[in-house]
Amino acid sequence: MKNQTTTKDLSVMLPDKPGSLFKATDAIAKRGINIEGYCAVPSGKDKEGIFHVLTGDPNGARKALEDAGFTVREELDAFAVKISDRPGALASVLRPIADAELNVGVTYSLADGRIAFASRDISPLSHAIQEAQVTASRS
């Protein structure tokens, strides 16, 4: 699909303490792997948080994280869509997903202006966005 790339989202458990996010990202960097986007969310209760990361080398990132002592909790199929930097751009990407009555799994913005979507089954999400883009290009 035009403007859509497929990859993996890694979900990693991080101790909710100073330096954890640095240690995880440094482990990936030391392998020469670029982090395209991430999201870190503390749980607030278990002294652990969740770090979602998207790279061009998910297998290498997984190995780097595991070698550094982190647990990759889940690996989800993911895709990224390029969007404009303007008001309403994200809503226009989310509209076809809402219209199809689909739940968005994990989503976060990437450093290069793309939006990542990850789910156990990304096909319906990807298809809804693809159809909307095809329809919009005909208008």
GIVENLIN-V829525 format. One record per residue. N is the residue number from 0. PSI is psi in degrees with one decimal (none if undefined). BURIAL is + if it has 24 or more other C-alpha atoms within 12 Angstrom, else -. Layout:
n->N psi->PSI burial->BURIAL
n->N psi->PSI burial->BURIAL
This chain:
n->0 psi->139.9 burial->-
n->1 psi->135.1 burial->-
n->2 psi->18.1 burial->-
n->3 psi->128.2 burial->-
n->4 psi->146.6 burial->-
n->5 psi->140.2 burial->+
n->6 psi->-152.1 burial->+
n->7 psi->147.5 burial->+
n->8 psi->124.6 burial->+
n->9 psi->130.8 burial->+
n->10 psi->119.0 burial->+
n->11 psi->136.1 burial->+
n->12 psi->127.4 burial->+
n->13 psi->138.1 burial->+
n->14 psi->137.7 burial->+
n->15 psi->74.3 burial->-
n->16 psi->157.6 burial->-
n->17 psi->135.7 burial->-
n->18 psi->-13.2 burial->-
n->19 psi->-47.3 burial->+
n->20 psi->-39.6 burial->+
n->21 psi->-48.4 burial->-
n->22 psi->-42.4 burial->-
n->23 psi->-47.8 burial->+
n->24 psi->-33.9 burial->+
n->25 psi->-38.2 burial->-
n->26 psi->-40.9 burial->+
n->27 psi->-44.4 burial->+
n->28 psi->-39.4 burial->-
n->29 psi->-20.0 burial->-
n->30 psi->1.5 burial->-
n->31 psi->23.2 burial->-
n->32 psi->128.8 burial->+
n->33 psi->133.8 burial->-
n->34 psi->116.4 burial->+
n->35 psi->-29.7 burial->+
n->36 psi->157.1 burial->+
n->37 psi->165.6 burial->+
n->38 psi->129.8 burial->+
n->39 psi->126.9 burial->+
n->40 psi->115.9 burial->-
n->41 psi->146.2 burial->-
n->42 psi->-30.0 burial->-
n->43 psi->-6.6 burial->-
n->44 psi->-40.2 burial->-
n->45 psi->8.4 burial->-
n->46 psi->26.5 burial->-
n->47 psi->155.3 burial->-
n->48 psi->176.0 burial->+
n->49 psi->131.4 burial->+
n->50 psi->114.5 burial->+
n->51 psi->133.8 burial->+
n->52 psi->141.5 burial->+
n->53 psi->125.8 burial->+
n->54 psi->169.1 burial->+
n->55 psi->-9.8 burial->+
n->56 psi->74.2 burial->+
n->57 psi->-33.7 burial->+
n->58 psi->-43.7 burial->-
n->59 psi->-39.4 burial->+
n->60 psi->-41.9 burial->+
n->61 psi->-48.6 burial->+
n->62 psi->-43.6 burial->-
n->63 psi->-45.3 burial->+
n->64 psi->-45.4 burial->+
n->65 psi->-39.5 burial->-
n->66 psi->-26.6 burial->-
n->67 psi->0.9 burial->+
n->68 psi->8.6 burial->-
n->69 psi->153.5 burial->+
n->70 psi->121.1 burial->+
n->71 psi->109.1 burial->+
n->72 psi->-37.5 burial->-
n->73 psi->146.4 burial->-
n->74 psi->114.6 burial->+
n->75 psi->147.4 burial->+
n->76 psi->143.0 burial->+
n->77 psi->157.4 burial->+
n->78 psi->158.0 burial->+
n->79 psi->142.7 burial->+
n->80 psi->131.2 burial->+
n->81 psi->131.2 burial->+
n->82 psi->159.7 burial->+
n->83 psi->154.0 burial->-
n->84 psi->81.3 burial->-
n->85 psi->156.4 burial->-
n->86 psi->133.1 burial->-
n->87 psi->-7.6 burial->-
n->88 psi->-46.1 burial->-
n->89 psi->-42.5 burial->+
n->90 psi->-37.5 burial->-
n->91 psi->-27.8 burial->-
n->92 psi->-36.5 burial->+
n->93 psi->-24.0 burial->+
n->94 psi->-50.9 burial->-
n->95 psi->-27.8 burial->+
n->96 psi->-44.9 burial->+
n->97 psi->-42.9 burial->-
n->98 psi->-32.5 burial->-
n->99 psi->1.9 burial->-
n->100 psi->45.4 burial->-
n->101 psi->145.0 burial->-
n->102 psi->136.9 burial->-
n->103 psi->130.4 burial->+
n->104 psi->-110.7 burial->-
n->105 psi->135.1 burial->+
n->106 psi->143.2 burial->+
n->107 psi->160.2 burial->+
n->108 psi->151.1 burial->+
n->109 psi->162.5 burial->+
n->110 psi->-24.7 burial->-
n->111 psi->17.2 burial->-
n->112 psi->11.1 burial->-
n->113 psi->162.3 burial->+
n->114 psi->130.7 burial->+
n->115 psi->140.5 burial->+
n->116 psi->134.2 burial->+
n->117 psi->142.9 burial->+
n->118 psi->163.1 burial->+
n->119 psi->-30.4 burial->-
n->120 psi->96.6 burial->-
n->121 psi->-10.0 burial->+
n->122 psi->-49.7 burial->-
n->123 psi->-39.4 burial->+
n->124 psi->-47.8 burial->+
n->125 psi->-43.8 burial->+
n->126 psi->-43.4 burial->-
n->127 psi->-43.3 burial->+
n->128 psi->-41.0 burial->+
n->129 psi->-46.5 burial->+
n->130 psi->-41.0 burial->-
n->131 psi->-38.2 burial->+
n->132 psi->-38.0 burial->+
n->133 psi->-45.0 burial->-
n->134 psi->-44.5 burial->-
n->135 psi->-35.1 burial->-
n->136 psi->-22.2 burial->-
n->137 psi->-19.2 burial->-
n->138 psi->none burial->-
